[in-house]
């Protein structure tokens, strides 16, 4: 004789039909959020067992079939570029392993086996982590919909990601790049290096977004290969970025060179309607770097050059976060903390100066070694 049971999960209460299978083992089958559904399910199972027609597998769903339902529900809520990334990850790395498995067979140990398999293929740890996050989101939804009684993505050990220091161009190298670059790429590189915009944000700029009067760039959209012009990456990405004097002059020159185009026209386009192709831009950037004899960096590194210059000039993490459009100051701090640590000696020296009062000995801190040595103090 079976019975109805329920459990309280973080996402809400779930009801289960609990019955003894023909092999004598008890089965907890999730029925969803309503008790009446569990009662109906239990009656069906008891009838099937009594008539000898019970078959456990047909009532379950293959991962590949569930994925199609999940992916279809996600398409309306994701940016095109994110959707492409998810579909590519599932097609190459997730469905080949899980596609023909039943959802109920996907346990933590199976997921760990999959992670270990991906790591054994010499995939980058960041790639393995991204695939795992996509799978976790997929299975978490199965749990929320009541298809799974629990989320199997728990206590999974992922490969360690070694965070390397960011590589970018120094101010003197930026100047060399500007001299070597051709237009309109030159002005585009300047926008990335002097305002910290993402490439998609820069390609989405129209002249209506350049406010020469208030010296700001209004970031309201971004361009991607898959989705065209669309909303920025996050809510915080919609922002106003101050225009440095050097960049302001370059933008004015570019505006006049383009024949003072209409406000709806794009800044970086050959026809005013479609942005310059990102792939062509990256190839041009690499060629320009090589001609200039500079170290090999990516186009995105110009954004890091901007962040480095801002921090070196004394900008706060909060101010830099707003300029870069990061979702939180924590993200900014985690990304650029090593640049802040380089100035710890100078910062401690300033703090010591403020804290020193009359008659108390001052201390000198060597910025390179951070060693503290005593020097004769004077009243402050």
FIPAVO-233358 format. One record per residue (C-alpha): residue in three letters; x, y, z. Coordinates in steps of 0.1 Angstrom, whole numbers, plus 2048, in hexadecimal, padded with zeros to 3 digits. Example, Ala and Ser with C-alpha at 12.3 -4.5 7.8 and 13.67 -1.06 7.14 Angstrom:
! FIPAVO-233358
Ala87B7D384E/Ser8897F5847/
END
This chain:
! FIPAVO-233358
Unk800800800/Unk80E8217F6/Unk80B844806/Unk8108697FF/Unk82E87B80C/Unk83B89E809/Unk85C8B180E/Unk8638D6813/Unk87E8E27FB/Unk88C9057F6/Unk87690A7D7/Unk8578FE7E9/Unk8458DE7F5/Unk8458BF7DF/Unk82D8A27E1/Unk83787E7DA/Unk82585E7D2/Unk8368437E6/Unk83081F7DC/Unk8417FD7DB/Unk84C7F27B9/Unk8487CE7AC/Unk86C7C77B6/Unk8647CF7DA/Unk8767F17DB/Unk8658117E6/Unk86282C7CC/Unk85E8517D4/Unk8508617B5/Unk84D8877B4/Unk82A8947AB/Unk82F8B97AE/Unk8228D47C5/Unk7FE8C77C9/Unk7F38AB7E0/Unk7D78A17C9/Unk7F089A7AD/Unk8038837C4/Unk7E38707CD/Unk7DA86C7A9/Unk7FD8607A0/Unk7FC8477BD/Unk7DB8387B1/Unk7E983478E/Unk80882379A/Unk7F680B7B1/Unk7DE801795/Unk7FB7FB77D/Unk80D7E6797/Unk7EE7D279E/Unk7E77CB779/Unk80B7C4771/Unk80F7E1759/Unk8267F676E/Unk84580175B/Unk85B81B76C/Unk86E82974F/Unk852836737/Unk84784E752/Unk86985E753/Unk87987673A/Unk89B875728/Unk8B289272F/Unk8B389B70A/Unk88D89E709/Unk88C8B3728/Unk8A88C971B/Unk8938D26FD/Unk8768DE714/Unk88E8F172A/Unk8A190270D/Unk88090C6FD/Unk87591D71D/Unk89692F721/Unk89893D6FE/Unk88195A705/Unk894966724/Unk8B8965718/Unk8CD97B702/Unk8D596C6E0/Unk8FB9696E8/Unk8F3957709/Unk8DB9406F8/Unk8F59376DE/Unk90F92F6F9/Unk8F691970B/Unk8EC9066EC/Unk9109016E2/Unk91A8F4704/Unk8FD8DB705/Unk9038CF6E2/Unk9288C96E6/Unk92D8C070B/Unk90D8B871D/Unk8F48A6707/Unk90E88C6FA/Unk91288071E/Unk8EF88572D/Unk8D888570F/Unk8CD861711/Unk8CC85F737/Unk8AC86174A/Unk8A987F761/Unk8A586977F/Unk8C7858777/Unk8DA878779/Unk8EA87879C/Unk90688D7AA/Unk91F8717A4/Unk91587077F/Unk91989677C/Unk93B89378C/Unk945878773/Unk93B890757/Unk94F8AC766/Unk96D895768/Unk96888A744/Unk9688AE738/Unk9878B674C/Unk99889873C/Unk9928A671A/Unk9A98C3723/Unk98C8DC722/Unk9948FD734/Unk9888FD758/Unk97391C750/Unk962909734/Unk95A8EC74A/Unk94D904764/Unk93691574B/Unk9288F473E/Unk9218E9762/Unk90F90976A/Unk8F990474B/Unk8F18E0755/Unk8EA8EB779/Unk8D190576D/Unk8C08EB757/Unk8BD8D1773/Unk8B38EC78D/Unk8958F4777/Unk88B8CF775/Unk88B8CF79B/Unk8778EF79D/Unk85D8E0784/Unk85A8C179A/Unk8698AA781/Unk8868A2798/Unk88289D7BE/Unk8A48AE7C4/Unk8BF8C07B0/Unk8DC8A87AA/Unk8F48C57A4/Unk9038C67C7/Unk9258C07D6/Unk9358BF7B3/Unk95A8C47B2/Unk9648DB795/Unk9878E0787/Unk99A8FD796/Unk99C91C781/Unk9BD92E782/Unk9B6953781/Unk9D296376D/Unk9DA988770/Unk9CA99D755/Unk9E09A6738/Unk9DA9C9729/Unk9EC9E6718/Unk9FCA0172D/Unk9F4A26726/UnkA14A2A711/UnkA0BA0B6FD/Unk9E8A196F7/Unk9F7A386E8/UnkA0CA236D0/Unk9ECA0F6C7/Unk9DAA2F6BF/Unk9F6A3C6A8/Unk9F7A1B695/Unk9D1A15691/Unk9BCA20674/Unk999A2F675/Unk97EA2767E/Unk98FA0C693/Unk9A5A256A4/Unk988A386B3/Unk977A176BD/Unk997A0C6CF/Unk997A2D6E0/Unk974A296EC/Unk97DA076FB/Unk99DA1370B/Unk990A35718/Unk96DA2C723/Unk96FA0672C/Unk9519FD716/Unk94D9D970B/Unk9529D36E6/Unk92C9CC6E0/Unk9239EC6F3/Unk93BA006DD/Unk92D9F16BD/Unk90A9F96C9/Unk911A1E6CD/Unk8FEA376B8/Unk906A5C6B6/Unk8E7A626CC/Unk8FAA516E8/Unk917A696E7/Unk90FA886FC/Unk92AAA16F4/Unk91AABC70A/Unk91BAA772A/Unk939A9271F/Unk929A70724/Unk923A51710/Unk901A42717/Unk902A1C715/Unk8DFA1070D/Unk8E49F36F6/Unk8FE9DA6E9/Unk9049C86C8/Unk90A9A36C5/Unk91098D6A6/Unk8F29776AF/Unk8D89906BC/Unk8E19B16AC/Unk8D99D06C0/Unk8CA9C76E1/Unk8C99D0706/Unk8EB9D2719/Unk8FA9B472A/Unk8EA9BC74C/Unk8D59D775C/Unk8F59E776A/Unk9039E8747/Unk8EBA0373E/Unk8FFA2174A/Unk90FA43742/Unk934A4373E/Unk948A63740/Unk95CA6D721/Unk981A75727/Unk98DA95715/Unk9A4A816FE/Unk988A6A6F4/Unk970A876F0/Unk987A976D7/Unk98BA776C4/Unk965A726C3/Unk960A956B6/Unk979A9069B/Unk969A6F691/Unk947A80690/Unk953A9B679/Unk966A82664/Unk946A6E65F/Unk934A8E652/Unk920A95672/Unk909A7766E/Unk8E5A7467B/Unk8E0A6C6A0/Unk8D3A49698/Unk8F2A40684/Unk90BA28694/Unk92EA3469E/Unk941A17690/Unk931A0B670/Unk938A0C64B/Unk914A13642/Unk906A23661/Unk8EFA06668/Unk9039E766E/Unk9219E7686/Unk9449DD67B/Unk9489B767D/Unk9589AD69E/Unk96C99268E/Unk97C9AB676/Unk9829C2693/Unk9959A86A6/Unk9AA99F688/Unk9B29C4682/Unk9BB9C96A7/Unk9D39AC6A6/Unk9E39B9686/Unk9E69DC695/Unk9F69CE6B5/UnkA0F9BB6A0/UnkA189DA68A/UnkA1C9EF6AA/UnkA339D56B9/UnkA1D9D26D8/UnkA179B36ED/Unk9FB99C6E2/Unk9DB9A46F4/Unk9B69A16EC/Unk99F9BD6E2/Unk98D9B9703/Unk9AD9C1715/Unk9A89E670D/Unk98B9E5726/Unk9A49D9740/Unk9BC9F5736/Unk9A1A0E73E/Unk99B9FD760/Unk9C09FD768/Unk9C3A2275F/Unk9A5A2B775/Unk9B3A19793/Unk9D5A2878F/Unk9C5A4A78E/Unk9B4A447B0/Unk991A3A7A5/Unk97DA267BE/Unk970A037B7/Unk94DA107B8/Unk954A2A79D/Unk966A11787/Unk9499F978B/Unk931A1377E/Unk947A1C760/Unk94C9F7757/Unk9279EE75C/Unk92F9D1774/Unk9129C2787/Unk9249C77A9/Unk9429D77B8/Unk94D9B57C3/Unk9509AA79F/Unk9669C8798/Unk97B9C27B6/Unk98099D7AE/Unk98B9A578B/Unk9A39C1792/Unk9AE9BB7B6/Unk9D29B47AB/Unk9D49D779D/Unk9CA9E67BE/Unk9E39D17D2/Unk9FF9E17BD/Unk9F8A027CE/Unk9F59F57F2/UnkA16A057FC/UnkA0CA287F1/Unk9E9A23801/Unk9F8A19823/UnkA0FA36822/Unk9F2A4E81D/Unk9DEA3E838/Unk9FCA40850/Unk9FFA65848/Unk9DBA6B851/Unk9DDA57871/Unk9FDA6687E/Unk9F8A82898/UnkA10A9A8A9/UnkA2EA8A8B9/UnkA27A678AB/UnkA41A58895/UnkA39A56870/UnkA40A3785C/UnkA4CA33838/UnkA3FA16824/UnkA53A0B806/UnkA39A067EA/UnkA4D9EA7DA/UnkA549D57F9/UnkA389E2810/UnkA539E382C/UnkA4E9FD847/UnkA6BA11854/UnkA6AA2D86E/UnkA74A50865/UnkA74A6F87B/UnkA50A7B87F/UnkA42A9E880/UnkA21AAB88C/UnkA06AA9872/
END
